[in-house]
Amino acid sequence: MAALLGLGMLLAGCDLSRSLGPAGSAAPVGPASEPAARPLSDDSIAARAYYGRIETAARARGQLRTDGGGTDTPFSADDLARNFERIAFFDEFQPVGGQLVARSTESTLHRWQGAVRVDVVFGDSVPLDQRARDRAEIAAYLARLSDLTGLPIRMTGFAPNFSVMILNEDERRGAGPGILDFAPAIAPEALASAVGMKPDTYCTVFSFSAAGSATYARALAVIRGELPDILRLSCIHEEIAQGLGLVNDSPRARPSIFNDNDEFATLTRQDELMLRMLYDRRLSPGMGLSQAAPTVVAIAAELMGGEIIAALP
């Protein structure tokens, strides 16, 4: 889930990875100096069992694939262009009556222009071995995203502008102050959706730009710490990529993580191409779909190795 929201003041940096307690206060902690994790609450123990069953059932159905797609998931240049338009030029959620409601609405292209500096915040009951695995997965994924987009993207303790919070139930419920510290202009509906995450929501992300700007300056992802490994990895892949500007989902996108059917858990070949398209210099932040469509078709044809003339309408 992704949402475009206004950005307030920027804040000073924090450490590479931090621990967040039940009250939402963050204390700088380095990986080598982390204390033992706090015991899981009864709610988190129950959540771990619940999401473990969900992952097991999904894998048994052939979902949560990590192969990136294959001969069973072909797509053409036309498919790529259409899917990119739906995912990059439409917002997935809108605030309605104090809540975020799924309502696809046409918008303009949004993306980052400069360095993306990612920190990771762990709830203090997230086990240490899980934190180590998540840090390694995120660091490797950021390097891959940097190659695809051309942006400098890395995990760093210097002035982070993208925070990934991996929190268990108690920490997430109390994370409001920490979220507001990082993103003081977050809309009340967005804050409520992150802190009071519904059981069928595994993770969420919000990207922020200054008023009147289509350039992102900050992003925040919140991921349930109780998720088993593949579901948690799926959230890492989808939410960070959505935080870069692929903000919507489409039931027609296949193979893709930007599809609510959960067929794929990790970035697919088509997703990689959409990230290249998003950061192609022929497109720019603030472009509307009607203006960008001919360029989108041309770029898709190039990436798929087709003839540009034949692909244009």
KANOR-V109947 format. One record per residue. RES is the residue in one letter. D_CENTER is the distance of its C-alpha to the mean C-alpha in whole Angstrom. Layout:
res: (RES & RES)
d_center: (D_CENTER & D_CENTER)
This chain:
res: (M & A & A & L & L & G & L & G & M & L & L & A & G & C & D & L & S & R & S & L & G & P & A & G & S & A & A & P & V & G & P & A & S & E & P & A & A & R & P & L & S & D & D & S & I & A & A & R & A & Y & Y & G & R & I & E & T & A & A & R & A & R & G & Q & L & R & T & D & G & G & G & T & D & T & P & F & S & A & D & D & L & A & R & N & F & E & R & I & A & F & F & D & E & F & Q & P & V & G & G & Q & L & V & A & R & S & T & E & S & T & L & H & R & W & Q & G & A & V & R & V & D & V & V & F & G & D & S & V & P & L & D & Q & R & A & R & D & R & A & E & I & A & A & Y & L & A & R & L & S & D & L & T & G & L & P & I & R & M & T & G & F & A & P & N & F & S & V & M & I & L & N & E & D & E & R & R & G & A & G & P & G & I & L & D & F & A & P & A & I & A & P & E & A & L & A & S & A & V & G & M & K & P & D & T & Y & C & T & V & F & S & F & S & A & A & G & S & A & T & Y & A & R & A & L & A & V & I & R & G & E & L & P & D & I & L & R & L & S & C & I & H & E & E & I & A & Q & G & L & G & L & V & N & D & S & P & R & A & R & P & S & I & F & N & D & N & D & E & F & A & T & L & T & R & Q & D & E & L & M & L & R & M & L & Y & D & R & R & L & S & P & G & M & G & L & S & Q & A & A & P & T & V & V & A & I & A & A & E & L & M & G & G & E & I & I & A & A & L & P)
d_center: (8 & 7 & 10 & 12 & 15 & 17 & 18 & 21 & 22 & 20 & 21 & 22 & 21 & 20 & 20 & 18 & 18 & 19 & 20 & 20 & 23 & 24 & 25 & 21 & 23 & 22 & 24 & 24 & 24 & 24 & 23 & 27 & 28 & 26 & 28 & 28 & 26 & 27 & 28 & 26 & 27 & 28 & 25 & 23 & 25 & 25 & 22 & 21 & 24 & 23 & 19 & 21 & 23 & 21 & 19 & 23 & 24 & 21 & 22 & 25 & 24 & 23 & 19 & 16 & 18 & 17 & 19 & 17 & 20 & 24 & 27 & 26 & 23 & 25 & 23 & 25 & 25 & 25 & 22 & 20 & 21 & 21 & 17 & 16 & 18 & 17 & 13 & 13 & 16 & 15 & 14 & 13 & 14 & 17 & 19 & 22 & 25 & 23 & 20 & 17 & 18 & 16 & 18 & 17 & 19 & 19 & 18 & 18 & 16 & 14 & 13 & 14 & 17 & 18 & 17 & 13 & 14 & 12 & 14 & 13 & 15 & 16 & 18 & 22 & 23 & 20 & 22 & 23 & 23 & 19 & 18 & 20 & 18 & 14 & 15 & 17 & 14 & 11 & 14 & 15 & 12 & 12 & 15 & 14 & 12 & 15 & 17 & 15 & 15 & 18 & 16 & 17 & 14 & 15 & 15 & 18 & 20 & 21 & 19 & 16 & 14 & 10 & 11 & 9 & 11 & 12 & 15 & 18 & 19 & 22 & 20 & 17 & 20 & 21 & 18 & 19 & 21 & 19 & 16 & 19 & 20 & 17 & 16 & 19 & 19 & 16 & 18 & 20 & 18 & 15 & 16 & 18 & 15 & 13 & 17 & 18 & 16 & 17 & 18 & 17 & 13 & 12 & 8 & 7 & 5 & 8 & 9 & 13 & 16 & 19 & 22 & 23 & 20 & 18 & 16 & 13 & 15 & 12 & 9 & 8 & 6 & 9 & 9 & 13 & 15 & 17 & 16 & 17 & 16 & 15 & 13 & 12 & 11 & 9 & 7 & 6 & 6 & 5 & 1 & 3 & 5 & 4 & 5 & 7 & 9 & 9 & 8 & 11 & 12 & 15 & 18 & 19 & 17 & 18 & 17 & 14 & 10 & 10 & 13 & 14 & 16 & 15 & 17 & 15 & 12 & 12 & 11 & 15 & 17 & 16 & 13 & 14 & 17 & 14 & 13 & 16 & 17 & 15 & 16 & 20 & 22 & 24 & 21 & 21 & 19 & 20 & 22 & 22 & 22 & 26 & 26 & 24 & 24 & 27 & 25 & 22 & 25 & 27 & 24 & 23 & 27 & 27 & 24 & 25 & 29 & 30 & 33 & 31 & 34 & 34 & 31 & 31 & 33)
